[in-house]
Every structure is written in C-alpha cells, then in structure tokens.
Amino acid sequence: MRIDTKQVISTLENFLNEGRTSRKYKINPMNSPKFLLDHLASEDLDKLGNVLNYKGIYNGDYSVKFSALWSTLFWKIGEQILKVGSYNSPFERFWKNLEIGGDVEEYAPRIKDGFDRDALSNSAILSNYVTKYDGFTHRINQMKVFASTYDQYEIARISASWDNLASNIDAEMQNLTKSVSNYVHILSKAAFTSQYLAGGMDEIEIPPITTTNAVHDSMLAAVTINNCIDTMTVEPNQKYIPWNRSTSNPDRTITDVAISDINFIATTDILNNVEFLTALNTQFGDRFKNDRFSWNVTRVGEFATTIDPRIQISSGYTPITLTNKKIVGFICEDDALIFRRKEVGRFQFDNAATLKTSIFYHLDAFANISDRRKVVAVVQKN
C-alpha cells in the first residue's frame, strides 16, 4: 500500500472535519502545509495537539506545529494500514492473531484402540474410558518495539510541500512494516531449525542434485518428498511426530495422521533447480503447478545452523549436530505451526524538553513448532 499526496490530504481533511457540521475543511493541494497551519483555527490546532503531548505548548512555534501535523498524519494513516494489512514475508500467512491473553494451550487426544466385545466382562460398563491427551503450553516470550525518532526542525524541512510530506510518511511506514515483517520472517525460520537442531524432529534425506546425475538425483529427491507427504496423510502412523522423540514422553508410541494442509518450505537453490522442478511436476502432476499445493510451497534463503534461544522447545529432546549435511527444507502440516502475534499498536511520544518525536510500533509474538503434529526436516549430504 503506497501513501500518496491525495491520501495524506484526504486523511487530514477527515480528521479535521470529524464532528463538524458546517465549515468543513477542503485543503487546496496547491497551498503548502505551512499555509494550512498558519490558517488553522486554535480549536483545530488543539485537535492536533490532543493526539500528542504538546497541548498548551505547540501553538507558538512553527516547527512544533509541523510535528503535530506530521505525527497526527502518521498515527491516522498507521491506523488505516493496520486495518488494511500488508503482505511481505511468505510466512505471514501462517501467523494468527492472539486476541486475548498471552498463552496458547495445545491439547492433542491420542487415537484409541478398540475392544473385543466378546472378551468384555459384564462389569465393563462400570469402567472409565478416559481419553489420553498430550498437552503443551505456548507462551508469548517476544515483546518487541520498533522505533523512529525525528527532530522537529527536520520534520519542518521535509514538510515543505504535501508531496514531500506524503513521501516521508510513506517511506517511514514502509520501513516499519518491512522491519516487522523481516523480524517475523527470521523468527519463523528459526522455529523450524531450532526444533530440529534441538532433537525434536525427524529427518528425511535427499541426494545433492549434481550436474552429472541431475535427472536421477532430482527424481529420487521428488519421490522421497512425495513418499513423505503420503506417509503423513494416507493413514495414522508413528512417524514424524516430535513428541515420540522426547524422553519426557512416557509412551513414545503416539499414532496420528496429518489433518490439515501440507506445506513444503525449502531453499531457493532447491526450488529453482530446473531438473528438480521438472521431477516435482512429474511426481505431483498438475497439482504442483495449479492447485493448493503450489500455494503451500514457500521459498526461503539459507537456514540457520544453531538453536535460537527465542524459540520455546519442550523438554526431553537430545540436541543434534549437523555433520556432513545441510538443511534444505521442511515438510509440515498447517497445524504444526504455532505462530501467534499480538499487534499492541503504534504510539508516539513527544519530548517537550528536546522537541523530538518518537514513533513506537509494539508487537508481542512467539513462533513454536507443535510437538504433536506432523513435521520433518529435509536434509542433503554435503
């Protein structure tokens, strides 16, 4: 979403005209922001000041008036962007809003075995047949703030025209959005690699796709990935369930089947390999190019090789070391991704002592991998 001069003027007009029944403002784009500030009534300057902390101070100084104007527009347009939304990181679609509280309780029932009715005694009706659940708590542990500070005279300089003002607000908004998205992207990748390196994930191995055996290696890799997805989705089994690897699990025989859509997260050097793409299309047919599976392929750069302390890992796993192999991807179902965020909001602070304005973007988040849903790492030998 680009912010242009028309949107800046329209936003300011709507803000100034809120609650007015007559004499509504219509800003002439040919006039400068300074012209508007010089002709605003005192009650309208008060309206700008109420958004900030300059009430009773800003009226006498031109540069501080500009700060009030700039911060008000930033806040109002920021509010609109939060409502409209913005897409940057390919992982954004996996994140869900955490509306209430700071915890997510994950409960997964274990599949039951049936009884032989002929072998049951008459007293069986009095027995309790309690469903066994595996429970996990995921808690917000990232309270991030992204900030920018502007000097009032700098704001006055960049606000010499509506075009300059619009360009500056757009650049700052885009930069904040990009910064948050980059953080979300890095945290998302770290969830996969940390769970795997902590020993909380199975792995499948595909061959390096070399120039001399590209067709053979690509076909073998595609078949391995296809078989893995079938193993996850065709019938319940014990494979690719992290909790079966934990010593904290007293019964490591959990049987389950993927119940949500399957995702393939992989590096660009794999997904952009022509031979590998050809092999995938051969294995998956038109599905890879045309249906939802193609939407569930996510391209990333390189994966990290160390455990990120920001990721919450359940107890009982034995960390592994990457020896003569590298991570090239992950296969998982949607429900394996416990990615939550809480948009606390955007705020500004105006320092009356230094005449500087700071904008703060607050975001609470966590990114964890479920211990009970299907997920597996894809590795290659070096």
C-alpha positions as CSV (number, residue, x, y, z in Angstrom):
1,M,0.0,0.0,0.0
2,R,1.6,3.2,-1.2
3,I,0.8,6.5,0.6
4,D,0.4,9.4,-1.8
5,T,-0.3,13.1,-1.5
6,K,-4.0,12.6,-2.2
7,Q,-4.3,10.1,0.8
8,V,-2.4,12.4,3.1
9,I,-4.6,15.4,2.3
10,S,-7.8,13.2,2.5
11,T,-6.7,11.8,5.8
12,L,-6.1,15.2,7.3
13,E,-9.4,16.6,6.0
14,N,-11.3,13.7,7.5
15,F,-9.5,14.1,10.8
16,L,-10.1,17.9,11.0
17,N,-13.8,17.5,9.9
18,E,-14.7,14.9,12.4
19,G,-17.7,16.2,14.4
20,R,-18.1,19.3,12.3
21,T,-21.5,20.1,10.9
22,S,-20.5,23.2,8.9
23,R,-17.5,25.0,7.5
24,K,-15.7,21.8,6.7
25,Y,-12.1,21.9,5.6
26,K,-11.2,21.4,1.9
27,I,-7.5,21.6,1.5
28,N,-6.1,23.0,-1.7
29,P,-3.1,20.9,-2.7
30,M,-1.6,23.9,-4.4
31,N,-1.1,25.5,-1.0
32,S,1.7,24.3,1.3
33,P,1.3,22.6,4.6
34,K,2.7,25.8,6.2
35,F,-0.2,27.7,4.7
36,L,-2.7,25.3,6.3
37,L,-1.0,25.5,9.7
38,D,-1.0,29.3,9.5
39,H,-4.7,29.4,8.9
40,L,-6.0,26.7,11.2
41,A,-8.3,27.9,14.0
42,S,-7.0,27.4,17.5
43,E,-9.5,24.7,18.3
44,D,-8.2,22.7,15.3
45,L,-4.7,23.1,16.5
46,D,-5.9,21.9,19.8
47,K,-7.4,18.9,18.0
48,L,-3.9,18.1,16.6
49,G,-2.4,18.6,20.0
50,N,-4.7,16.2,21.7
51,V,-3.2,13.4,19.7
52,L,0.2,14.3,21.1
53,N,1.6,15.7,24.4
54,Y,2.1,19.3,23.2
55,K,-1.2,20.7,24.4
56,G,-0.6,24.3,25.5
57,I,2.9,24.4,24.2
58,Y,2.9,24.0,20.4
59,N,0.8,27.0,19.4
60,G,3.6,29.5,19.4
61,D,6.3,27.7,17.3
62,Y,6.1,26.8,13.6
63,S,8.4,23.7,13.8
64,V,6.4,22.2,16.6
65,K,3.1,22.8,14.7
66,F,4.7,20.8,11.9
67,S,5.5,18.0,14.4
68,A,1.9,17.9,15.5
69,L,0.7,17.7,11.9
70,W,3.2,15.0,10.9
71,S,2.6,12.8,14.0
72,T,-1.1,13.1,13.6
73,L,-1.0,12.0,10.0
74,F,1.4,9.2,10.8
75,W,-0.9,8.0,13.6
76,K,-4.1,8.2,11.5
77,I,-2.5,6.6,8.4
78,G,-0.8,4.0,10.5
79,E,-4.3,3.1,11.9
80,Q,-5.5,2.6,8.3
81,I,-2.6,0.4,7.4
82,L,-3.1,-1.8,10.4
83,K,-6.7,-2.3,9.3
84,V,-5.9,-2.9,5.6
85,G,-2.9,-5.1,6.3
86,S,0.3,-5.6,4.4
87,Y,2.0,-8.7,3.0
88,N,5.7,-9.2,2.9
89,S,7.2,-12.3,4.4
90,P,5.9,-15.6,2.9
91,F,5.4,-16.8,6.5
92,E,2.8,-14.1,7.2
93,R,0.0,-16.4,6.2
94,F,1.0,-18.9,8.9
95,W,0.6,-16.3,11.7
96,K,-2.6,-15.9,13.7
97,N,-3.6,-13.1,15.9
98,L,-3.6,-13.7,19.7
99,E,-6.6,-11.6,20.8
100,I,-6.8,-12.5,24.5
101,G,-4.1,-13.4,27.0
102,G,-0.6,-14.4,26.3
103,D,-0.8,-18.3,26.2
104,V,-1.9,-20.9,23.8
105,E,-2.8,-24.3,25.3
106,E,-2.4,-27.1,22.8
107,Y,-4.2,-30.4,23.5
108,A,-4.0,-33.4,21.3
109,P,-6.0,-36.6,22.0
110,R,-4.4,-40.0,21.3
111,I,-6.0,-42.4,19.0
112,K,-7.9,-45.2,20.8
113,D,-7.7,-48.9,20.3
114,G,-11.0,-50.8,20.1
115,F,-12.0,-53.6,22.5
116,D,-13.0,-57.2,21.6
117,R,-16.6,-57.1,22.7
118,D,-16.8,-60.8,23.3
119,A,-14.0,-60.6,25.7
120,L,-15.5,-57.8,27.8
121,S,-17.0,-58.7,31.2
122,N,-20.4,-57.6,32.4
123,S,-18.7,-55.1,34.7
124,A,-17.0,-53.3,31.8
125,I,-20.0,-50.9,31.7
126,L,-18.8,-49.6,35.1
127,S,-15.2,-48.8,33.9
128,N,-14.0,-45.4,33.0
129,Y,-12.6,-45.0,29.4
130,V,-10.7,-41.8,29.7
131,T,-9.2,-40.2,26.6
132,K,-5.5,-39.6,26.9
133,Y,-4.3,-36.2,25.9
134,D,-0.9,-34.7,25.3
135,G,-0.9,-31.0,26.5
136,F,1.6,-28.2,25.8
137,T,1.7,-24.5,26.7
138,H,3.0,-21.9,24.2
139,R,3.6,-18.5,25.7
140,I,4.4,-15.1,24.4
141,N,8.1,-14.5,25.0
142,Q,8.9,-11.8,22.5
143,M,7.8,-8.3,23.4
144,K,9.3,-6.2,20.6
145,V,9.2,-2.5,19.8
146,F,10.3,-0.8,16.6
147,A,11.0,2.9,16.9
148,S,11.9,6.0,14.9
149,T,12.8,9.4,16.2
150,Y,12.5,12.8,14.4
151,D,13.8,16.2,15.3
152,Q,11.1,18.9,14.9
153,Y,13.2,21.0,12.6
154,E,13.8,18.0,10.4
155,I,10.1,17.4,10.2
156,A,9.5,21.1,9.3
157,R,12.1,20.7,6.5
158,I,10.5,17.6,5.0
159,S,7.1,19.1,5.3
160,A,7.8,22.0,2.9
161,S,5.2,20.5,0.5
162,W,2.4,17.9,0.5
163,D,4.4,15.7,-1.8
164,N,7.4,15.7,0.5
165,L,5.2,15.1,3.5
166,A,3.5,12.1,1.8
167,S,6.8,10.7,0.6
168,N,8.3,10.8,4.0
169,I,5.3,9.3,5.8
170,D,5.2,6.6,3.1
171,A,8.9,5.8,3.5
172,E,8.6,5.6,7.3
173,M,5.5,3.4,7.2
174,Q,7.0,1.1,4.6
175,N,10.2,0.8,6.6
176,L,8.4,0.0,9.9
177,T,6.3,-2.6,8.1
178,K,9.3,-4.1,6.4
179,S,11.2,-4.2,9.7
180,V,8.4,-6.0,11.4
181,S,8.0,-8.4,8.5
182,N,11.7,-9.2,8.5
183,Y,11.6,-10.0,12.2
184,V,8.6,-12.3,11.7
185,H,10.4,-14.0,8.8
186,I,13.6,-14.6,10.8
187,L,11.6,-15.9,13.8
188,S,9.6,-18.2,11.6
189,K,12.6,-19.9,10.1
190,A,14.3,-20.1,13.5
191,A,11.3,-22.1,14.8
192,F,11.9,-24.9,12.3
193,T,15.7,-25.1,12.6
194,S,15.7,-24.8,16.4
195,Q,13.1,-27.6,16.8
196,Y,15.2,-29.8,14.5
197,L,18.6,-29.0,16.0
198,A,17.2,-29.5,19.5
199,G,16.4,-33.1,18.5
200,G,12.7,-32.5,18.3
201,M,12.1,-33.5,14.7
202,D,12.7,-36.5,12.4
203,E,14.5,-36.1,9.1
204,I,14.5,-37.4,5.6
205,E,17.5,-37.3,3.3
206,I,17.5,-36.3,-0.4
207,P,20.6,-36.6,-2.6
208,P,22.6,-33.5,-3.7
209,I,21.5,-32.6,-7.2
210,T,24.7,-32.7,-9.1
211,T,25.3,-31.7,-12.7
212,T,26.4,-35.2,-13.8
213,N,23.3,-37.0,-12.3
214,A,20.8,-34.1,-12.1
215,V,17.9,-36.0,-13.6
216,H,18.4,-39.1,-11.5
217,D,19.1,-37.2,-8.3
218,S,16.1,-34.8,-8.9
219,M,13.7,-37.7,-9.5
220,L,14.9,-39.5,-6.3
221,A,14.5,-36.3,-4.3
222,A,11.0,-35.8,-5.6
223,V,10.0,-39.4,-4.9
224,T,11.3,-39.1,-1.3
225,I,9.3,-35.9,-0.7
226,N,6.2,-37.4,-2.3
227,N,6.5,-40.6,-0.2
228,C,7.0,-38.5,3.0
229,I,3.8,-36.5,2.3
230,D,1.9,-39.7,1.7
231,T,3.2,-41.2,4.9
232,M,1.9,-38.1,6.7
233,T,-1.5,-38.0,5.1
234,V,-2.6,-41.5,4.0
235,E,-3.1,-43.3,7.3
236,P,-2.2,-42.9,11.0
237,N,1.3,-43.9,12.0
238,Q,4.0,-43.0,14.5
239,K,6.3,-41.2,12.0
240,Y,7.2,-37.5,12.0
241,I,5.6,-36.8,15.4
242,P,8.2,-34.8,17.5
243,W,6.8,-36.0,20.9
244,N,7.7,-39.6,20.0
245,R,11.4,-38.5,20.2
246,S,11.2,-37.0,23.7
247,T,12.3,-38.8,26.8
248,S,9.7,-36.8,28.7
249,N,7.0,-38.7,26.9
250,P,6.4,-42.0,28.9
251,D,4.7,-43.6,26.0
252,R,6.5,-42.9,22.8
253,T,4.1,-44.8,20.5
254,I,1.8,-41.9,19.5
255,T,-0.1,-42.7,16.3
256,D,-1.6,-39.9,14.3
257,V,-2.3,-38.6,10.7
258,A,-2.0,-35.1,9.2
259,I,-5.4,-33.4,9.4
260,S,-4.5,-30.1,7.8
261,D,-2.9,-28.9,4.6
262,I,0.7,-29.9,3.9
263,N,3.5,-27.3,3.4
264,F,6.9,-27.6,1.8
265,I,9.3,-24.9,3.0
266,A,12.6,-25.1,1.1
267,T,15.6,-23.0,0.0
268,T,15.6,-21.2,-3.3
269,D,18.6,-23.2,-4.7
270,I,16.4,-26.4,-4.5
271,L,13.1,-24.9,-5.6
272,N,14.7,-23.0,-8.5
273,N,16.6,-26.0,-9.9
274,V,15.1,-26.8,-13.3
275,E,15.7,-30.6,-13.0
276,F,14.2,-30.7,-9.6
277,L,11.1,-28.7,-10.6
278,T,10.7,-31.0,-13.6
279,A,10.9,-34.0,-11.3
280,L,8.4,-32.5,-8.9
281,N,5.9,-31.8,-11.7
282,T,6.3,-35.4,-12.9
283,Q,5.7,-36.7,-9.4
284,F,2.9,-34.4,-8.4
285,G,1.4,-33.9,-11.9
286,D,-0.5,-30.7,-12.4
287,R,-1.1,-30.4,-8.7
288,F,2.3,-28.8,-8.2
289,K,1.6,-26.0,-10.6
290,N,-2.1,-25.4,-10.4
291,D,-3.8,-26.4,-7.1
292,R,-3.3,-25.5,-3.5
293,F,-0.1,-27.5,-3.1
294,S,1.7,-24.9,-5.2
295,W,0.4,-22.2,-2.8
296,N,1.9,-24.3,0.1
297,V,5.4,-24.1,-1.3
298,T,7.4,-21.5,0.5
299,R,10.8,-20.2,-0.7
300,V,13.4,-19.1,1.7
301,G,17.1,-18.3,1.8
302,E,19.5,-20.4,3.8
303,F,18.5,-22.0,7.1
304,A,20.4,-21.3,10.4
305,T,22.7,-23.9,11.9
306,T,22.3,-23.0,15.6
307,I,19.4,-23.2,18.0
308,D,17.7,-19.8,18.5
309,P,17.1,-19.1,22.3
310,R,13.9,-17.2,21.3
311,I,12.2,-20.5,20.3
312,Q,10.5,-22.5,23.1
313,I,11.5,-26.2,23.0
314,S,9.8,-28.8,25.1
315,S,11.9,-30.9,27.4
316,G,13.3,-34.4,26.8
317,Y,14.9,-33.9,23.4
318,T,18.6,-34.6,22.6
319,P,20.2,-31.9,20.5
320,I,21.9,-33.0,17.3
321,T,24.9,-31.7,15.3
322,L,24.9,-31.1,11.6
323,T,27.8,-33.3,10.4
324,N,28.3,-33.6,6.6
325,K,24.8,-32.5,5.8
326,K,22.8,-29.3,5.5
327,I,19.1,-28.3,6.0
328,V,17.4,-27.6,2.7
329,G,13.7,-27.7,3.7
330,F,10.9,-28.8,6.0
331,I,7.6,-30.6,5.3
332,C,4.8,-30.0,7.8
333,E,1.1,-29.7,8.2
334,D,-0.5,-26.3,8.9
335,D,-1.4,-27.2,12.4
336,A,2.3,-27.9,13.2
337,L,2.9,-24.2,13.1
338,I,2.1,-22.4,16.4
339,F,2.8,-18.9,15.2
340,R,1.0,-16.1,17.2
341,R,1.3,-12.4,17.3
342,K,-0.5,-9.5,19.1
343,E,-0.4,-6.1,17.5
344,V,-0.2,-3.9,20.6
345,G,-0.3,-0.8,18.5
346,R,1.6,2.3,17.3
347,F,2.3,5.1,19.7
348,Q,4.2,8.4,19.6
349,F,6.0,10.2,22.4
350,D,6.7,13.9,22.0
351,N,9.6,15.1,24.2
352,A,8.8,18.7,25.2
353,A,12.4,19.1,26.5
354,T,14.2,18.0,23.4
355,L,11.5,18.8,20.8
356,K,11.8,15.3,19.3
357,T,9.0,12.9,18.3
358,S,9.4,9.2,18.6
359,I,7.1,6.7,16.9
360,F,6.9,3.2,18.5
361,Y,5.4,0.0,17.0
362,H,4.8,-2.6,19.6
363,L,4.5,-6.3,18.7
364,D,4.2,-9.4,21.0
365,A,4.8,-12.7,19.5
366,F,6.1,-16.3,19.7
367,A,6.8,-18.9,17.0
368,N,6.9,-22.6,18.0
369,I,6.6,-26.0,16.3
370,S,3.9,-28.3,17.7
371,D,5.2,-31.4,19.5
372,R,2.1,-33.4,18.3
373,R,1.6,-32.6,14.6
374,K,3.4,-34.0,11.6
375,V,6.7,-32.2,10.7
376,V,10.0,-33.4,9.3
377,A,13.3,-31.8,8.2
378,V,14.7,-32.3,4.7
379,V,18.5,-32.6,4.6
380,Q,21.2,-33.2,2.0
381,K,24.6,-34.6,2.4
382,N,27.4,-32.1,1.8
